[in-house]
């Protein structure tokens, strides 16, 4: 495990301390879980972008026209 110094806003640090106490976990555990979750979301987003990379693109203007023609806006 690596050590890092992280600076939190005072209110965020207080919230983390309370949550860690209530969950009987350390602030480090909570931060590690949050960072892992964020990185996993990024991975899933990139995977979705790659999966759709071959799709035809549509301009915003044409997209709005299509929605209007279908009565959706």
Beta strands, then each sheet from edge to edge (+ up, - down):
end
